[in-house]
């Protein structure tokens, strides 16, 4: 099958469509030049205005939605929504075109875009500027190494490198998807003053600039908002996006930035969404840090308790049975004394343990073999514990008498 036959077969399957490609019309739709130069600008202006009237094709909206869906992974992509606030964009004006009014346009959809290579260069320049502001020369070198890794090396070095980050082409945002304009293209008039004077660099014989007539040029500009995406590992992509957004807001992009064209601001709605997300993210990170800190404190406390328990076990193992009973009672007395409120559940719990410890001491049948010092200390601790108990006066006296009789100690009353 010949190539011509293949083409005809393909064309036979096509159906009529009302979709009009503004890019194709801009390149191929200009019919003729007028013989008079005075009519030339008028004809170009009419042609540009016709291009600006083209609606955004549905196929572009579908493609934009697909691109949004492909860049939702925040672990790989760092998106940003930028709006041309009070200004317009000239991008690709330096490229050749028969009307001398070129714009970067997608060849399939006919919509404007900002090349990723231009965005990458802009972000890299802003990163370099930041690096040069560092006072420490060694720090500047380190910054420059990181910049070369992320953004790539210049073409004037022996081994060029594309860089780790990928700066994708910026897509124009349709109004149906949150954009601020119905149509991307808008006619613009750029008036050149004293063209001959500046072209001849003011040489002798050149007319004085005040004597020259202004030369208005019909141009095709871009309005609205764009969707920017930087791809890479999350933290590095966020850093690349940060440099890009600062550059777009402070330096602008495209032609005639000195005249105020090409400056972006973050879309108001997107900015609020981003700030809300960032606030939520800060809260999430703060909660994580608080949880980590709480876990650290808990682990530290558990470790301290473990060490204390080991020391306590070692101490108890070294004590005689009588000294161990005295020590355990003193520990409970210290715990009860450290309580701020003596009426809570914890206080009731320790009270019960105190009374249990007293009973164990009174049930010990080896006190007669213990040292007098140990017996005196045991009685003193029991008296203290009994005084803190909720027992009646009669019950307290009975328990003390039992203790004194067991420990062979005289009544101090």
KAMO-V432565 format. One record per residue. N is the residue number from 1. RES is the residue in one letter. SS is DSSP state (helix for helix, strand for strand, loop for the rest). OMEGA is omega in whole degrees, 0 to 359 (* if undefined). NEAR is the number of other ideal C-beta (glycine too) atoms within 12 Angstrom. Layout:
BEGIN
N|RES|SS|OMEGA|NEAR ; N|RES|SS|OMEGA|NEAR
END
This chain:
BEGIN
1|X|loop|181|9 ; 2|X|loop|180|8 ; 3|X|helix|179|9 ; 4|X|helix|179|10 ; 5|X|helix|179|11 ; 6|X|helix|180|12 ; 7|X|helix|181|13 ; 8|X|helix|179|13 ; 9|X|helix|178|13 ; 10|X|helix|181|12 ; 11|X|helix|181|12 ; 12|X|helix|180|10 ; 13|X|helix|182|9 ; 14|X|loop|178|11 ; 15|X|loop|179|8 ; 16|X|loop|180|6 ; 17|X|loop|178|10 ; 18|X|loop|179|11 ; 19|X|loop|179|22 ; 20|X|loop|181|23 ; 21|X|loop|182|26 ; 22|X|helix|180|37 ; 23|X|helix|178|30 ; 24|X|helix|179|20 ; 25|X|helix|181|26 ; 26|X|helix|182|34 ; 27|X|helix|190|23 ; 28|X|helix|188|17 ; 29|X|loop|179|23 ; 30|X|loop|192|26 ; 31|X|loop|186|12 ; 32|X|loop|173|13 ; 33|X|loop|172|16 ; 34|X|loop|181|16 ; 35|X|loop|182|9 ; 36|X|loop|180|10 ; 37|X|helix|182|12 ; 38|X|helix|180|10 ; 39|X|helix|187|14 ; 40|X|helix|180|23 ; 41|X|helix|179|28 ; 42|X|helix|179|18 ; 43|X|helix|179|25 ; 44|X|helix|180|33 ; 45|X|helix|179|24 ; 46|X|helix|180|22 ; 47|X|helix|179|34 ; 48|X|helix|180|35 ; 49|X|helix|177|25 ; 50|X|helix|177|22 ; 51|X|helix|182|39 ; 52|X|helix|180|33 ; 53|X|loop|181|20 ; 54|X|loop|176|32 ; 55|X|loop|176|24 ; 56|X|loop|183|35 ; 57|X|loop|179|29 ; 58|X|helix|182|17 ; 59|X|helix|178|22 ; 60|X|helix|179|35 ; 61|X|helix|178|25 ; 62|X|helix|179|19 ; 63|X|helix|179|26 ; 64|X|helix|179|35 ; 65|X|helix|179|21 ; 66|X|helix|179|16 ; 67|X|helix|175|30 ; 68|X|helix|181|23 ; 69|X|helix|181|14 ; 70|X|helix|184|18 ; 71|X|loop|182|29 ; 72|X|loop|182|15 ; 73|X|loop|183|17 ; 74|X|loop|177|21 ; 75|X|loop|181|15 ; 76|X|loop|188|22 ; 77|X|strand|175|30 ; 78|X|strand|183|35 ; 79|X|strand|176|37 ; 80|X|strand|180|41 ; 81|X|strand|182|36 ; 82|X|strand|182|42 ; 83|X|strand|175|36 ; 84|X|strand|184|39 ; 85|X|loop|176|24 ; 86|X|loop|180|13 ; 87|X|loop|178|29 ; 88|X|loop|187|37 ; 89|X|strand|168|43 ; 90|X|loop|180|37 ; 91|X|loop|182|40 ; 92|X|loop|183|31 ; 93|X|loop|182|30 ; 94|X|loop|179|16 ; 95|X|loop|184|19 ; 96|X|loop|175|11 ; 97|X|loop|184|23 ; 98|X|loop|181|18 ; 99|X|loop|183|29 ; 100|X|loop|181|21 ; 101|X|loop|188|37 ; 102|X|loop|175|26 ; 103|X|loop|175|42 ; 104|X|loop|183|37 ; 105|X|strand|178|34 ; 106|X|loop|185|29 ; 107|X|loop|182|15 ; 108|X|loop|186|17 ; 109|X|loop|179|31 ; 110|X|loop|182|33 ; 111|X|loop|181|41 ; 112|X|strand|175|47 ; 113|X|strand|176|38 ; 114|X|strand|184|44 ; 115|X|loop|178|26 ; 116|X|helix|179|29 ; 117|X|helix|178|25 ; 118|X|helix|179|32 ; 119|X|helix|180|43 ; 120|X|helix|178|37 ; 121|X|helix|179|25 ; 122|X|helix|180|38 ; 123|X|helix|180|43 ; 124|X|helix|179|34 ; 125|X|helix|179|25 ; 126|X|helix|177|31 ; 127|X|helix|177|36 ; 128|X|helix|179|24 ; 129|X|helix|179|21 ; 130|X|helix|181|23 ; 131|X|helix|182|27 ; 132|X|helix|180|18 ; 133|X|loop|179|13 ; 134|X|loop|184|19 ; 135|X|loop|181|10 ; 136|X|loop|182|12 ; 137|X|helix|178|12 ; 138|X|helix|178|12 ; 139|X|helix|177|16 ; 140|X|helix|179|20 ; 141|X|helix|180|15 ; 142|X|helix|178|15 ; 143|X|helix|182|26 ; 144|X|helix|177|24 ; 145|X|helix|179|17 ; 146|X|helix|180|26 ; 147|X|helix|179|34 ; 148|X|helix|179|25 ; 149|X|helix|185|23 ; 150|X|helix|188|37 ; 151|X|helix|181|40 ; 152|X|loop|181|26 ; 153|X|loop|181|20 ; 154|X|loop|180|19 ; 155|X|loop|182|12 ; 156|X|loop|176|7 ; 157|X|loop|185|10 ; 158|X|loop|182|8 ; 159|X|loop|179|11 ; 160|X|loop|181|13 ; 161|X|loop|182|18 ; 162|X|loop|180|21 ; 163|X|loop|185|28 ; 164|X|loop|184|24 ; 165|X|loop|176|39 ; 166|X|strand|176|28 ; 167|X|strand|182|39 ; 168|X|loop|174|34 ; 169|X|loop|178|32 ; 170|X|strand|181|47 ; 171|X|strand|173|40 ; 172|X|strand|186|46 ; 173|X|loop|176|41 ; 174|X|loop|180|33 ; 175|X|helix|179|20 ; 176|X|helix|182|18 ; 177|X|helix|177|29 ; 178|X|loop|178|24 ; 179|X|loop|185|32 ; 180|X|loop|181|29 ; 181|X|loop|178|30 ; 182|X|loop|185|19 ; 183|X|loop|186|29 ; 184|X|loop|188|45 ; 185|X|strand|180|39 ; 186|X|strand|178|29 ; 187|X|strand|180|28 ; 188|X|strand|178|31 ; 189|X|strand|177|22 ; 190|X|strand|185|27 ; 191|X|strand|179|18 ; 192|X|strand|178|22 ; 193|X|loop|175|18 ; 194|X|loop|183|21 ; 195|X|helix|182|19 ; 196|X|helix|181|21 ; 197|X|helix|181|22 ; 198|X|helix|179|16 ; 199|X|helix|180|15 ; 200|X|loop|178|16 ; 201|X|loop|174|12 ; 202|X|loop|181|14 ; 203|X|loop|182|11 ; 204|X|loop|182|9 ; 205|X|loop|178|10 ; 206|X|loop|179|17 ; 207|X|loop|176|18 ; 208|X|loop|184|13 ; 209|X|helix|180|19 ; 210|X|helix|182|10 ; 211|X|helix|181|12 ; 212|X|loop|177|19 ; 213|X|loop|176|15 ; 214|X|loop|183|17 ; 215|X|strand|181|20 ; 216|X|strand|179|20 ; 217|X|strand|177|26 ; 218|X|strand|182|29 ; 219|X|strand|175|39 ; 220|X|strand|181|45 ; 221|X|strand|181|38 ; 222|X|strand|177|45 ; 223|X|loop|175|34 ; 224|X|loop|186|38 ; 225|X|strand|184|38 ; 226|X|strand|178|50 ; 227|X|strand|182|38 ; 228|X|strand|181|46 ; 229|X|strand|172|37 ; 230|X|strand|183|41 ; 231|X|strand|179|31 ; 232|X|loop|174|30 ; 233|X|loop|194|21 ; 234|X|helix|185|19 ; 235|X|helix|180|18 ; 236|X|helix|178|28 ; 237|X|helix|177|32 ; 238|X|helix|179|27 ; 239|X|helix|178|28 ; 240|X|helix|178|43 ; 241|X|helix|181|40 ; 242|X|helix|178|25 ; 243|X|helix|180|39 ; 244|X|helix|183|43 ; 245|X|helix|177|36 ; 246|X|helix|180|26 ; 247|X|helix|179|35 ; 248|X|helix|181|39 ; 249|X|helix|186|27 ; 250|X|helix|186|21 ; 251|X|loop|185|26 ; 252|X|loop|180|31 ; 253|X|loop|180|42 ; 254|X|loop|181|39 ; 255|X|loop|172|29 ; 256|X|loop|176|25 ; 257|X|helix|178|24 ; 258|X|helix|178|12 ; 259|X|helix|176|20 ; 260|X|loop|180|19 ; 261|X|loop|170|28 ; 262|X|loop|180|38 ; 263|X|loop|184|29 ; 264|X|strand|169|44 ; 265|X|strand|177|25 ; 266|X|strand|179|31 ; 267|X|loop|185|29 ; 268|X|helix|181|17 ; 269|X|helix|180|18 ; 270|X|helix|180|28 ; 271|X|helix|179|22 ; 272|X|helix|177|14 ; 273|X|helix|181|18 ; 274|X|helix|180|24 ; 275|X|helix|178|15 ; 276|X|helix|179|14 ; 277|X|helix|180|16 ; 278|X|helix|178|15 ; 279|X|helix|178|14 ; 280|X|helix|179|14 ; 281|X|helix|177|17 ; 282|X|helix|179|14 ; 283|X|helix|180|14 ; 284|X|helix|180|14 ; 285|X|helix|178|14 ; 286|X|helix|178|14 ; 287|X|helix|178|14 ; 288|X|helix|179|14 ; 289|X|helix|179|14 ; 290|X|helix|179|14 ; 291|X|helix|178|14 ; 292|X|helix|180|14 ; 293|X|helix|178|14 ; 294|X|helix|178|14 ; 295|X|helix|179|14 ; 296|X|helix|179|14 ; 297|X|helix|179|14 ; 298|X|helix|179|14 ; 299|X|helix|179|14 ; 300|X|helix|178|14 ; 301|X|helix|179|14 ; 302|X|helix|179|14 ; 303|X|helix|178|14 ; 304|X|helix|179|14 ; 305|X|helix|178|14 ; 306|X|helix|179|14 ; 307|X|helix|179|14 ; 308|X|helix|179|15 ; 309|X|helix|179|15 ; 310|X|helix|177|14 ; 311|X|helix|180|14 ; 312|X|helix|179|18 ; 313|X|helix|179|15 ; 314|X|helix|179|12 ; 315|X|helix|181|17 ; 316|X|helix|180|19 ; 317|X|helix|182|14 ; 318|X|helix|184|13 ; 319|X|loop|171|19 ; 320|X|loop|180|20 ; 321|X|helix|181|23 ; 322|X|helix|179|31 ; 323|X|helix|179|27 ; 324|X|helix|178|26 ; 325|X|helix|178|37 ; 326|X|helix|181|36 ; 327|X|helix|181|27 ; 328|X|helix|178|29 ; 329|X|helix|179|38 ; 330|X|helix|178|26 ; 331|X|helix|179|25 ; 332|X|helix|178|33 ; 333|X|helix|178|29 ; 334|X|helix|179|17 ; 335|X|helix|180|22 ; 336|X|helix|180|30 ; 337|X|helix|181|17 ; 338|X|helix|181|14 ; 339|X|loop|178|20 ; 340|X|loop|180|10 ; 341|X|loop|184|12 ; 342|X|loop|183|19 ; 343|X|loop|183|11 ; 344|X|loop|181|13 ; 345|X|helix|180|12 ; 346|X|helix|179|17 ; 347|X|helix|179|23 ; 348|X|helix|180|18 ; 349|X|helix|181|17 ; 350|X|helix|177|28 ; 351|X|helix|178|27 ; 352|X|helix|180|19 ; 353|X|helix|177|24 ; 354|X|helix|181|35 ; 355|X|helix|177|27 ; 356|X|helix|179|20 ; 357|X|helix|177|33 ; 358|X|helix|180|38 ; 359|X|helix|179|22 ; 360|X|helix|179|23 ; 361|X|helix|180|40 ; 362|X|helix|179|28 ; 363|X|loop|180|16 ; 364|X|loop|187|29 ; 365|X|loop|182|14 ; 366|X|loop|183|20 ; 367|X|helix|181|32 ; 368|X|helix|180|15 ; 369|X|helix|183|15 ; 370|X|loop|176|28 ; 371|X|loop|178|17 ; 372|X|helix|180|16 ; 373|X|helix|179|16 ; 374|X|helix|181|29 ; 375|X|helix|179|30 ; 376|X|helix|180|23 ; 377|X|helix|178|25 ; 378|X|helix|180|40 ; 379|X|helix|179|37 ; 380|X|helix|180|24 ; 381|X|helix|179|32 ; 382|X|helix|178|40 ; 383|X|helix|179|29 ; 384|X|helix|181|26 ; 385|X|helix|179|42 ; 386|X|helix|180|34 ; 387|X|helix|180|20 ; 388|X|helix|185|26 ; 389|X|loop|179|32 ; 390|X|loop|181|18 ; 391|X|loop|176|19 ; 392|X|loop|181|11 ; 393|X|helix|181|13 ; 394|X|helix|181|10 ; 395|X|helix|178|16 ; 396|X|helix|182|23 ; 397|X|helix|180|19 ; 398|X|helix|181|16 ; 399|X|helix|179|28 ; 400|X|helix|178|30 ; 401|X|helix|178|23 ; 402|X|helix|180|22 ; 403|X|helix|182|33 ; 404|X|helix|179|26 ; 405|X|helix|181|18 ; 406|X|helix|184|27 ; 407|X|helix|177|35 ; 408|X|loop|181|18 ; 409|X|loop|180|25 ; 410|X|loop|176|12 ; 411|X|loop|182|14 ; 412|X|loop|183|11 ; 413|X|loop|*|8
END
